[in-house]
Amino acid sequence: MLQNNLQAIVLAAGKSTRFNTDKTKLIEKICGQEMILFTTKLLEKMKLDTTIIVGHQKEIVKTVISANHQSSINFIHQKELLGTGHAVACTKDLWNKQDILILNGDMPIVTKEIIDNVYKAHKESDAAISFVISHHPGNHAYGRVIEDKSGIKIVEAKDFKHKIGEDHCWINAGIYIAKKDFLQDCIHNIEKSSVTNEFYITSLIQMANDQNLKVTTSKAPFDRIRGVNTFEELWAAEQIKRADLIKYWMRQGVRFHVAQNIHIDIDVQIGAGTQIGCGVHLLSGTKVAKTAQYGIFLPWKTRPLKTTS
């Protein structure tokens, strides 16, 4: 079974500098839930042993996660923010599964299917390391996947100097699965970037190539692997998550008259036959009985529930 052979490491130590708020982006809410919880709850649902690498405002991040999980989650403090490769190395003493899943903590829309697919490709090909790729969206913030006669490698966005063209249309999603033995052999051999003075986990792809080890990729749609580094990207991610929620409730028999003008949080209950009007805000904790017809809903704790039969 997957949970018997795979454990997860979540990268959540960064300073969130592009948010320009001096606060960690990981507790910014998307549809009523802190961003980091979309990742941790997905891993909990998959029953994977999980380690969170924390750094900037670590106590805030730990408090939010611990308050929303019943299962045990390990926390490792990355005292010096020396890059993703260094962050993973900090967790070495906790590696106890055959394979290690590594992913960023700012990917709130990633799905179980994406992780299942890369894990399947990883096992079927007996790869040393596997990772998720997606078509290039015209965004310069993502590392580029380069494949040529020498093999496949990832060039970090900060180090990428070429013009974007057909040869560089794939990006690195930031989701990896590596054999524990490979990580143990290579993680401390990653060289520091001459541009940023950081140790990149992406260097492991080149190292596997240099050792003639198998590297496998798995494709995923960009909208499902979006990272969130700015408020603009947070807004885009919330639009997708909100659309997912509205589609779900439509399948349960709820009509949204002007769906594009609705705000809906993940923790709501709506009875079948309900009709939701333009501009409604369904905030976390809202409960709506069957066949209700309203313009605006507030959380049930602050407003008595009204229904129509």
C-alpha positions as CSV (number, residue, x, y, z in Angstrom):
1,M,0.0,0.0,0.0
2,L,1.1,3.6,-0.7
3,Q,1.2,4.7,2.9
4,N,3.4,1.8,3.8
5,N,6.2,2.7,1.3
6,L,5.9,6.5,1.1
7,Q,6.3,9.4,3.4
8,A,5.9,13.2,2.8
9,I,8.0,16.2,3.4
10,V,6.4,19.7,3.0
11,L,8.6,22.7,2.4
12,A,7.1,25.5,4.5
13,A,10.1,27.6,5.8
14,G,10.2,30.5,3.4
15,K,9.9,34.2,4.2
16,S,7.1,34.9,1.7
17,T,8.9,38.0,0.5
18,R,6.8,38.6,-2.6
19,F,3.7,39.1,-0.5
20,N,5.3,42.3,0.9
21,T,3.5,41.9,4.3
22,D,6.3,40.6,6.6
23,K,4.0,37.7,7.4
24,T,4.0,34.1,6.3
25,K,1.8,33.5,3.3
26,L,1.0,30.0,4.5
27,I,-1.8,31.2,6.9
28,E,-3.5,33.4,4.2
29,K,-6.9,32.0,3.7
30,I,-8.4,30.5,0.5
31,C,-12.1,29.9,0.7
32,G,-12.0,30.2,4.5
33,Q,-9.1,27.9,5.1
34,E,-5.4,28.6,5.7
35,M,-3.3,27.8,2.6
36,I,-1.0,25.3,4.2
37,L,-3.9,23.2,5.4
38,F,-4.9,22.3,1.9
39,T,-1.6,20.4,1.6
40,T,-1.4,18.9,5.0
41,K,-5.1,17.7,5.0
42,L,-4.6,16.1,1.6
43,L,-1.6,14.2,2.9
44,E,-3.5,13.2,6.0
45,K,-6.4,11.9,3.9
46,M,-3.8,9.9,2.0
47,K,-2.6,8.5,5.3
48,L,1.0,9.5,4.7
49,D,3.5,10.2,7.5
50,T,4.3,13.9,7.1
51,T,7.1,16.2,8.1
52,I,6.7,19.9,7.8
53,I,9.9,22.0,7.4
54,V,9.2,25.3,9.1
55,G,11.3,28.5,9.4
56,H,9.9,32.0,9.1
57,Q,7.2,32.5,11.8
58,K,7.4,28.8,12.6
59,E,5.3,29.0,15.7
60,I,2.4,30.5,13.9
61,V,2.6,27.9,11.1
62,K,2.9,25.0,13.7
63,T,-0.1,26.3,15.7
64,V,-2.4,26.5,12.7
65,I,-1.4,23.0,11.5
66,S,-1.6,21.4,15.0
67,A,-5.0,22.8,15.7
68,N,-6.5,21.3,12.6
69,H,-5.1,17.8,12.6
70,Q,-5.8,14.7,14.7
71,S,-2.9,12.7,13.3
72,S,0.7,13.3,14.4
73,I,2.8,15.6,12.2
74,N,6.5,16.1,12.6
75,F,8.0,19.6,12.5
76,I,11.6,20.3,11.6
77,H,13.0,23.8,12.0
78,Q,15.3,25.0,9.2
79,K,17.3,27.5,11.2
80,E,19.1,28.9,8.2
81,L,17.1,29.4,5.0
82,L,19.7,28.0,2.6
83,G,17.3,26.6,0.0
84,T,15.1,23.6,-0.7
85,G,18.0,21.1,-0.9
86,H,19.2,22.2,2.6
87,A,15.7,22.0,3.9
88,V,15.2,18.4,2.8
89,A,18.6,17.5,4.3
90,C,17.4,18.8,7.7
91,T,14.8,16.0,7.8
92,K,17.3,13.1,7.1
93,D,17.0,11.5,10.5
94,L,13.2,11.0,9.9
95,W,13.5,9.1,6.6
96,N,12.0,5.7,7.3
97,K,10.1,4.8,4.1
98,Q,11.2,3.4,0.8
99,D,10.3,6.5,-1.0
100,I,10.1,10.2,-0.1
101,L,7.5,12.6,-1.4
102,I,8.6,16.2,-1.4
103,L,6.3,19.1,-2.2
104,N,5.9,22.8,-1.6
105,G,3.5,24.1,1.0
106,D,2.1,26.8,-1.2
107,M,0.3,24.5,-3.7
108,P,-3.3,24.6,-2.4
109,I,-5.0,23.1,-5.5
110,V,-2.8,20.0,-6.0
111,T,-4.8,16.8,-6.0
112,K,-4.4,13.2,-4.9
113,E,-4.6,12.1,-8.5
114,I,-1.4,14.1,-9.3
115,I,0.5,12.5,-6.5
116,D,-0.8,9.0,-7.3
117,N,0.2,9.5,-10.9
118,V,3.8,10.5,-10.2
119,Y,4.1,7.7,-7.6
120,K,2.8,5.2,-10.1
121,A,5.3,6.4,-12.8
122,H,8.1,6.4,-10.2
123,K,7.5,2.7,-9.2
124,E,6.8,1.4,-12.7
125,S,10.0,2.8,-14.0
126,D,12.1,2.0,-10.9
127,A,13.3,5.6,-11.0
128,A,15.8,7.1,-8.6
129,I,13.8,10.3,-8.6
130,S,10.6,11.4,-10.3
131,F,8.9,14.8,-10.6
132,V,5.8,16.5,-11.9
133,I,6.0,18.8,-14.9
134,S,3.4,21.1,-16.6
135,H,3.2,23.2,-19.7
136,H,4.8,26.6,-19.4
137,P,2.1,29.3,-18.6
138,G,4.2,32.3,-19.6
139,N,5.2,32.8,-15.9
140,H,8.9,33.4,-15.3
141,A,8.7,32.3,-11.7
142,Y,9.0,28.5,-12.4
143,G,12.1,26.4,-13.0
144,R,12.4,25.1,-16.6
145,V,12.7,21.5,-17.6
146,I,15.5,21.0,-20.1
147,E,16.0,17.7,-21.9
148,D,18.8,17.0,-24.4
149,K,21.2,14.3,-25.3
150,S,22.8,14.4,-21.9
151,G,19.5,13.7,-20.2
152,I,17.0,15.8,-18.3
153,K,17.6,18.6,-15.8
154,I,15.8,21.5,-14.1
155,V,17.1,25.1,-14.3
156,E,15.8,27.3,-11.5
157,A,14.0,30.4,-12.6
158,K,16.6,32.7,-11.1
159,D,19.3,30.9,-13.0
160,F,17.5,30.6,-16.3
161,K,19.1,32.9,-18.9
162,H,17.6,31.7,-22.2
163,K,14.6,33.0,-24.0
164,I,11.4,31.1,-23.6
165,G,10.7,29.0,-26.7
166,E,9.4,25.7,-27.9
167,D,12.4,23.9,-26.4
168,H,11.7,25.2,-22.9
169,C,7.9,24.9,-22.7
170,W,7.8,22.6,-19.7
171,I,8.1,23.8,-16.1
172,N,8.9,22.1,-12.8
173,A,5.8,21.8,-10.6
174,G,7.7,21.4,-7.3
175,I,6.5,17.8,-6.5
176,Y,9.1,15.1,-6.3
177,I,9.4,11.4,-5.3
178,A,12.8,10.1,-4.6
179,K,14.2,6.7,-3.4
180,K,15.4,7.0,0.2
181,D,18.7,5.4,-0.7
182,F,19.3,7.9,-3.5
183,L,18.5,10.8,-1.2
184,Q,20.8,9.5,1.5
185,D,23.7,9.1,-1.0
186,C,23.2,12.5,-2.7
187,I,21.5,15.1,-0.5
188,H,24.7,16.4,1.1
189,N,26.5,16.5,-2.3
190,I,24.3,19.3,-3.7
191,E,26.4,22.3,-4.6
192,K,25.5,25.8,-3.7
193,S,24.1,28.0,-6.5
194,S,26.6,30.7,-7.6
195,V,23.6,33.0,-8.2
196,T,21.7,32.7,-4.9
197,N,24.1,30.9,-2.6
198,E,21.3,28.3,-2.0
199,F,21.2,24.6,-2.3
200,Y,18.5,23.5,-4.7
201,I,16.6,20.2,-4.5
202,T,16.4,20.4,-8.3
203,S,20.1,19.6,-8.4
204,L,19.2,16.0,-7.6
205,I,17.8,15.6,-11.1
206,Q,21.2,16.4,-12.7
207,M,23.0,14.2,-10.1
208,A,20.8,11.2,-11.1
209,N,21.6,11.8,-14.7
210,D,25.3,12.0,-14.0
211,Q,25.1,8.6,-12.3
212,N,23.0,7.1,-15.2
213,L,20.1,6.6,-12.9
214,K,16.5,6.6,-14.0
215,V,14.6,9.9,-13.9
216,T,10.9,9.9,-14.6
217,T,8.4,12.7,-15.1
218,S,4.6,12.9,-14.8
219,K,2.5,15.6,-16.4
220,A,-0.2,17.6,-14.7
221,P,-2.4,20.6,-15.7
222,F,-0.9,23.9,-14.6
223,D,-4.0,25.1,-12.8
224,R,-3.6,22.1,-10.4
225,I,0.0,22.7,-9.6
226,R,-0.1,26.5,-9.2
227,G,2.2,27.8,-6.5
228,V,1.2,31.0,-4.6
229,N,3.9,33.6,-4.2
230,T,1.9,36.8,-4.6
231,F,-1.5,38.1,-3.7
232,E,-2.3,38.0,-7.4
233,E,-1.5,34.3,-7.4
234,L,-3.5,33.8,-4.2
235,W,-6.5,35.4,-6.0
236,A,-6.1,33.1,-9.0
237,A,-5.9,30.0,-6.8
238,E,-9.0,31.0,-4.9
239,Q,-11.0,31.5,-8.1
240,I,-10.2,27.9,-9.0
241,K,-11.0,26.5,-5.6
242,R,-14.2,28.5,-5.4
243,A,-15.3,27.1,-8.8
244,D,-14.6,23.6,-7.6
245,L,-16.8,24.2,-4.6
246,I,-19.7,25.6,-6.6
247,K,-19.5,22.7,-9.1
248,Y,-19.7,20.3,-6.2
249,W,-22.8,22.0,-4.7
250,M,-24.4,22.1,-8.1
251,R,-24.1,18.4,-8.3
252,Q,-25.8,18.2,-4.9
253,G,-28.9,20.0,-6.3
254,V,-28.0,23.7,-5.5
255,R,-28.6,26.4,-8.0
256,F,-26.3,29.4,-8.2
257,H,-28.0,32.1,-10.4
258,V,-24.8,34.1,-11.0
259,A,-22.1,31.7,-10.0
260,Q,-19.2,34.0,-10.9
261,N,-20.4,36.5,-8.3
262,I,-20.6,34.1,-5.4
263,H,-18.1,33.8,-2.5
264,I,-18.2,30.3,-0.9
265,D,-16.0,28.8,1.8
266,I,-15.1,25.1,2.1
267,D,-16.9,24.6,5.5
268,V,-20.5,25.2,4.6
269,Q,-23.7,23.1,4.3
270,I,-26.3,23.7,1.7
271,G,-29.6,21.7,1.4
272,A,-30.8,20.4,-2.0
273,G,-33.2,22.6,-3.9
274,T,-31.6,25.8,-2.5
275,Q,-31.3,28.8,-4.9
276,I,-28.4,31.2,-4.3
277,G,-28.7,34.7,-5.7
278,C,-26.1,37.2,-7.0
279,G,-23.5,38.5,-4.6
280,V,-24.1,35.9,-1.9
281,H,-21.3,35.3,0.6
282,L,-21.4,31.8,2.1
283,L,-18.9,32.1,4.9
284,S,-17.3,29.3,6.9
285,G,-19.9,27.8,9.3
286,T,-22.9,28.7,7.2
287,K,-25.8,26.1,7.2
288,V,-28.6,26.4,4.7
289,A,-31.7,24.2,4.9
290,K,-33.4,22.6,1.9
291,T,-35.2,24.7,-0.7
292,A,-34.0,28.0,0.8
293,Q,-34.0,31.1,-1.4
294,Y,-31.8,33.9,-0.2
295,G,-29.6,36.7,-1.4
296,I,-27.1,36.7,1.5
297,F,-26.1,34.2,4.1
298,L,-24.1,34.8,7.2
299,P,-22.7,32.1,9.6
300,W,-25.4,30.4,11.5
301,K,-23.9,31.4,14.8
302,T,-24.6,35.1,14.1
303,R,-27.9,34.8,12.2
304,P,-30.9,32.6,12.9
305,L,-31.5,30.0,10.1
306,K,-34.5,30.8,7.9
307,T,-36.1,28.3,5.6
308,T,-38.9,28.0,3.1
309,S,-40.8,24.8,2.6
